[in-house]
């Protein structure tokens, strides 16, 4: 079984530091425990406005970035996924290669073999390199009409059950069939119904590199009933709601026992951590979007912690009594 104890977090935090783009001295870095090291890996001009990252099967760091976040217009250039390269082996990025481009605001990435999943609301896009040149040749718009980027799609994680988990904020789709229609589980999350005669699961659309077209959704468009966590099979089938009742759950992470933790950005009372309390997968659990968190039994409990907005979350481990022993969370102003 994989060991996700805190000592394994050291190399991950090594890469998280690339967001501190102007740091030059030790005093500029976040304050961390003595057994954690923070080292600058990449900075401008290699990275600018990074909003998602994931390691490919070769161990290379891939970063989603670009001009899309936070108020894009229809003609705003798309975001790209870049492979950061350490060509001289000194532990610092000194080059990059563009893997895929043309996306709406990238907010999460997840690799599985040679396939990269990209959360770029209102789309969920799957890209593949078909000839081994480190450039994506096939773009598949798996889902679309998933709402705006402010409370969009994020938190892509492959679970130990082989399914892709994703967190979704409470922004709703346009619900205009046939071209702008979300799969039924998303509509259920928002309290919506598809137009009469529409398919519950619209077919994916496949593009070549030069023909890929993203959909556009105004960042200020309105909200659905709630956000939540969903999961699907590797081909996008069997999509279902895992938990609901959140406002804008931004990231989720698992430990080696398949217990999971998430963060919910709350407009009025900053951010909370939430954890389903009724088993490992907690299918159907409803969580309140404010201070009181509802369990599946209807009892309210306080969130595990409160902090500023948390865009990234890294699991460590839980002991045999399900007590949190260590976790790394990246807030706008802290790592704690």
C-alpha positions as CSV (number, residue, x, y, z in Angstrom):
1,X,0.0,0.0,0.0
2,X,1.3,3.5,-0.9
3,X,2.6,5.5,2.1
4,X,1.2,9.0,2.0
5,X,2.7,10.0,5.4
6,X,4.0,13.6,5.9
7,X,7.6,12.7,5.0
8,X,6.5,12.0,1.5
9,X,5.1,15.5,1.1
10,X,8.6,17.0,0.9
11,X,9.1,16.6,-2.9
12,X,5.5,17.8,-3.6
13,X,6.0,21.0,-1.7
14,X,9.2,21.4,-3.6
15,X,7.1,22.0,-6.7
16,X,4.3,23.9,-5.2
17,X,6.8,26.7,-4.6
18,X,6.8,27.7,-8.3
19,X,3.8,29.9,-7.6
20,X,6.0,32.2,-5.6
21,X,7.3,33.7,-8.8
22,X,9.4,36.5,-7.4
23,X,10.9,34.8,-4.3
24,X,14.7,35.1,-4.2
25,X,15.7,34.7,-0.6
26,X,14.7,32.2,2.1
27,X,12.7,34.9,3.9
28,X,10.4,35.2,0.9
29,X,9.2,31.6,1.1
30,X,6.3,30.3,3.2
31,X,6.9,29.3,6.8
32,X,6.8,25.4,7.0
33,X,7.8,22.8,9.6
34,X,11.5,21.9,10.0
35,X,11.1,18.6,8.2
36,X,9.7,20.3,5.1
37,X,11.8,22.0,2.5
38,X,10.4,24.7,0.1
39,X,12.6,25.3,-3.0
40,X,11.8,27.5,-6.0
41,X,11.4,25.2,-9.1
42,X,10.1,27.6,-11.8
43,X,9.3,31.2,-12.1
44,X,8.5,33.8,-14.8
45,X,8.9,33.7,-17.7
46,X,8.5,29.9,-17.6
47,X,5.3,30.1,-15.7
48,X,2.7,32.9,-15.4
49,X,-0.7,32.6,-13.8
50,X,-0.4,28.8,-13.1
51,X,-3.8,27.4,-12.2
52,X,-3.4,23.6,-12.2
53,X,-0.6,21.0,-12.3
54,X,0.0,17.3,-12.5
55,X,2.9,14.9,-13.1
56,X,2.9,12.7,-16.2
57,X,4.0,9.1,-16.1
58,X,7.5,10.2,-16.8
59,X,7.6,12.3,-13.6
60,X,7.6,15.6,-15.4
61,X,5.6,18.5,-14.0
62,X,2.8,19.7,-16.4
63,X,1.3,23.1,-15.6
64,X,-2.0,24.6,-16.9
65,X,-1.7,28.4,-17.3
66,X,-2.7,31.3,-19.4
67,X,-4.7,34.5,-19.6
68,X,-8.2,33.0,-19.2
69,X,-8.7,33.4,-15.4
70,X,-10.6,35.4,-14.2
71,X,-12.7,37.5,-16.6
72,X,-12.3,36.0,-20.1
73,X,-14.2,37.3,-23.1
74,X,-15.1,35.1,-26.1
75,X,-11.9,36.3,-27.9
76,X,-9.5,35.9,-25.0
77,X,-6.7,33.6,-26.0
78,X,-6.9,30.1,-24.6
79,X,-4.9,28.6,-21.7
80,X,-2.2,26.0,-22.4
81,X,-0.6,23.0,-20.7
82,X,3.2,23.2,-20.6
83,X,5.7,20.5,-19.7
84,X,8.3,22.0,-17.4
85,X,11.8,20.7,-18.2
86,X,14.9,20.4,-16.0
87,X,17.4,19.9,-18.8
88,X,20.6,20.1,-16.7
89,X,19.4,18.1,-13.8
90,X,20.0,20.8,-11.1
91,X,16.5,20.6,-9.7
92,X,15.3,23.8,-11.3
93,X,13.2,24.2,-14.4
94,X,15.1,25.7,-17.3
95,X,12.8,25.0,-20.2
96,X,9.3,24.1,-21.3
97,X,7.3,22.5,-24.1
98,X,3.7,23.2,-24.9
99,X,1.7,20.0,-24.7
100,X,-1.8,21.3,-25.5
101,X,-3.5,24.6,-26.0
102,X,-6.7,26.5,-26.7
103,X,-8.6,25.8,-23.4
104,X,-11.0,27.7,-21.3
105,X,-9.5,28.6,-17.8
106,X,-7.7,25.5,-16.7
107,X,-8.4,24.7,-13.0
108,X,-7.3,21.1,-12.6
109,X,-5.3,18.5,-14.4
110,X,-5.1,14.7,-14.0
111,X,-3.0,12.2,-15.9
112,X,-3.9,8.5,-16.5
113,X,-1.3,6.8,-18.6
114,X,-0.9,8.7,-21.9
115,X,-4.2,10.6,-21.4
116,X,-4.5,14.0,-19.7
117,X,-7.9,15.1,-18.3
118,X,-8.3,18.9,-18.2
119,X,-11.0,20.7,-16.1
120,X,-11.6,23.8,-18.2
121,X,-15.2,24.9,-17.4
122,X,-17.6,24.8,-19.1
123,X,-15.9,21.8,-20.5
124,X,-14.1,18.6,-19.3
125,X,-11.6,17.8,-22.0
126,X,-9.4,14.7,-22.6
127,X,-6.3,15.1,-24.6
128,X,-3.8,12.5,-26.0
129,X,-0.4,12.4,-27.6
130,X,-0.9,9.8,-30.4
131,X,2.7,9.8,-31.9
132,X,5.0,10.4,-28.9
133,X,6.2,13.9,-29.7
134,X,5.0,15.4,-26.5
135,X,2.2,17.3,-28.3
136,X,-1.5,16.4,-27.9
137,X,-3.0,15.3,-31.3
138,X,-6.5,14.4,-30.1
139,X,-8.9,16.6,-28.1
140,X,-12.1,15.0,-26.8
141,X,-14.7,17.3,-25.3
142,X,-16.1,14.7,-22.9
143,X,-18.7,16.9,-21.1
144,X,-19.8,20.5,-21.7
145,X,-22.1,23.2,-20.3
146,X,-20.7,22.7,-16.8
147,X,-21.1,26.3,-15.7
148,X,-18.7,29.2,-15.4
149,X,-15.1,29.3,-14.2
150,X,-15.7,31.1,-10.9
151,X,-17.6,28.1,-9.4
152,X,-16.5,25.7,-12.0
153,X,-15.0,22.2,-12.4
154,X,-11.9,21.4,-10.4
155,X,-10.4,18.8,-8.1
156,X,-9.7,16.1,-10.6
157,X,-8.4,13.0,-8.8
158,X,-8.1,9.3,-9.7
159,X,-9.4,7.3,-6.8
160,X,-8.1,3.9,-5.8
161,X,-11.3,2.4,-7.2
162,X,-10.2,3.4,-10.7
163,X,-12.7,6.1,-11.1
164,X,-12.1,9.8,-11.8
165,X,-13.4,12.1,-9.0
166,X,-14.1,15.8,-9.6
167,X,-15.4,18.7,-7.6
168,X,-18.0,21.1,-9.1
169,X,-19.1,24.5,-7.9
170,X,-22.7,25.7,-7.9
171,X,-22.6,27.6,-11.2
172,X,-25.1,26.0,-13.7
173,X,-25.0,25.4,-17.4
174,X,-27.0,27.2,-20.1
175,X,-29.1,24.0,-20.7
176,X,-29.6,24.7,-24.4
177,X,-29.9,21.4,-26.3
178,X,-28.4,20.0,-28.4
179,X,-25.0,21.8,-28.3
180,X,-24.9,23.1,-24.8
181,X,-26.2,20.4,-22.5
182,X,-24.6,18.9,-19.4
183,X,-24.9,15.2,-18.4
184,X,-27.9,14.5,-16.2
185,X,-26.0,14.2,-12.9
186,X,-24.8,17.8,-13.2
187,X,-28.3,18.9,-13.9
188,X,-29.5,17.0,-10.8
189,X,-26.9,18.8,-8.8
190,X,-28.1,22.2,-9.9
191,X,-31.8,21.3,-9.6
192,X,-32.5,21.5,-13.3
193,X,-34.1,19.3,-16.0
194,X,-33.0,19.0,-19.6
195,X,-35.2,20.1,-22.4
196,X,-37.8,17.4,-23.4
197,X,-36.3,14.7,-25.7
198,X,-32.7,15.5,-24.8
199,X,-30.2,12.7,-24.1
200,X,-29.2,12.2,-20.5
201,X,-25.6,11.8,-21.5
202,X,-24.7,13.8,-24.7
203,X,-22.1,12.2,-26.9
204,X,-18.5,13.4,-26.6
205,X,-17.0,15.5,-29.5
206,X,-13.6,14.6,-30.9
207,X,-11.3,17.1,-32.5
208,X,-7.8,17.1,-34.0
209,X,-5.2,19.5,-32.7
210,X,-5.8,22.2,-35.4
211,X,-9.6,22.0,-35.2
212,X,-10.2,22.0,-31.4
213,X,-13.0,24.4,-30.3
214,X,-13.7,25.3,-26.6
215,X,-17.1,26.5,-25.5
216,X,-17.5,29.9,-23.8
217,X,-19.5,30.7,-20.6
218,X,-19.7,34.2,-19.1
219,X,-18.0,34.3,-15.7
220,X,-20.9,36.2,-14.2
221,X,-23.7,33.9,-15.2
222,X,-26.1,32.7,-12.5
223,X,-26.1,29.8,-10.0
224,X,-27.7,26.4,-9.6
225,X,-29.0,24.7,-6.4
226,X,-25.6,23.5,-5.1
227,X,-22.2,22.2,-6.0
228,X,-20.7,18.8,-5.1
229,X,-18.4,15.9,-5.9
230,X,-19.0,13.5,-8.8
231,X,-17.2,10.5,-10.2
232,X,-17.0,8.6,-13.5
233,X,-15.3,5.6,-15.2
234,X,-12.1,6.2,-17.3
235,X,-14.2,6.6,-20.4
236,X,-16.5,9.1,-18.9
237,X,-19.4,6.7,-18.4
238,X,-21.3,5.9,-15.2
239,X,-21.1,9.5,-14.0
240,X,-22.7,9.9,-10.6
241,X,-23.0,12.3,-7.7
242,X,-20.9,11.3,-4.7
243,X,-21.7,14.3,-2.4
244,X,-23.7,17.4,-2.7
245,X,-24.7,20.6,-0.9
246,X,-21.5,22.5,-1.3
247,X,-21.1,26.1,-2.6
248,X,-17.8,25.8,-4.4
249,X,-15.7,22.7,-3.4
250,X,-12.4,23.5,-5.0
251,X,-10.1,20.6,-4.3
252,X,-10.3,17.1,-3.0
253,X,-7.6,14.6,-2.0
254,X,-7.5,11.0,-0.7
255,X,-5.3,9.1,1.7
256,X,-4.3,5.4,1.3
257,X,-7.4,4.2,3.1
258,X,-9.7,6.0,0.6
259,X,-10.8,8.6,3.2
260,X,-11.1,11.9,1.5
261,X,-11.0,15.6,2.4
262,X,-12.2,18.6,0.5
263,X,-12.3,22.4,0.7
264,X,-15.4,24.5,0.1
265,X,-15.0,28.2,-0.7
266,X,-17.6,30.0,1.4
267,X,-18.5,33.6,0.4
268,X,-19.5,34.7,3.9
269,X,-17.4,32.6,6.2
270,X,-14.2,32.0,4.3
271,X,-13.1,28.4,3.4
272,X,-13.8,25.2,5.3
273,X,-12.5,21.7,5.1
274,X,-15.1,19.0,4.8
275,X,-15.0,15.2,5.2
276,X,-17.9,12.8,4.6
277,X,-18.4,10.9,7.8
278,X,-20.4,7.9,6.7
279,X,-17.8,5.6,5.1
280,X,-15.2,5.7,2.5
281,X,-17.1,6.8,-0.6
282,X,-20.0,8.5,1.2
283,X,-22.3,8.3,-1.8
284,X,-25.3,10.6,-1.4
285,X,-24.0,12.5,1.6
286,X,-25.3,16.1,1.7
287,X,-23.2,18.9,3.2
288,X,-24.4,22.4,4.1
289,X,-22.6,25.2,2.3
290,X,-22.1,27.3,5.4
291,X,-20.8,26.8,8.9
292,X,-23.1,23.9,9.9
293,X,-22.2,20.8,7.9
294,X,-24.9,18.2,7.5
295,X,-24.1,14.5,7.7
296,X,-26.1,11.8,6.0
297,X,-28.0,11.4,9.3
298,X,-29.0,15.0,9.4
299,X,-26.8,16.0,12.3
300,X,-24.8,19.2,12.0
301,X,-21.1,19.3,12.7
302,X,-18.5,22.0,12.4
303,X,-16.0,21.8,9.5
304,X,-12.6,20.4,10.3
305,X,-10.8,23.8,9.8
306,X,-11.3,27.3,8.6
307,X,-8.8,29.3,6.5
308,X,-8.7,31.6,3.4
309,X,-9.4,30.2,0.0
310,X,-7.7,26.9,-0.6
311,X,-6.9,26.1,-4.3
312,X,-4.7,23.1,-3.7
313,X,-4.8,20.2,-1.2
314,X,-2.3,17.4,-0.5
315,X,-3.3,14.4,1.6
316,X,-1.0,12.8,4.2
317,X,-2.5,10.1,6.4
318,X,-5.2,9.2,8.9
319,X,-4.5,6.9,11.8
320,X,-6.6,3.8,12.7
321,X,-9.1,6.0,14.5
322,X,-9.6,8.3,11.5
323,X,-7.8,11.2,13.2
324,X,-6.0,13.6,10.9
325,X,-2.2,13.3,11.4
326,X,-0.9,15.6,8.7
327,X,-2.0,17.5,5.7
328,X,-0.6,20.2,3.4
329,X,-3.0,22.9,2.1
330,X,-2.1,25.8,-0.1
331,X,-4.2,28.9,0.8
332,X,-3.9,32.3,-0.9
333,X,-1.6,33.5,2.0
334,X,-0.5,30.4,3.8
335,X,0.7,26.8,3.6
336,X,-0.4,24.9,6.7
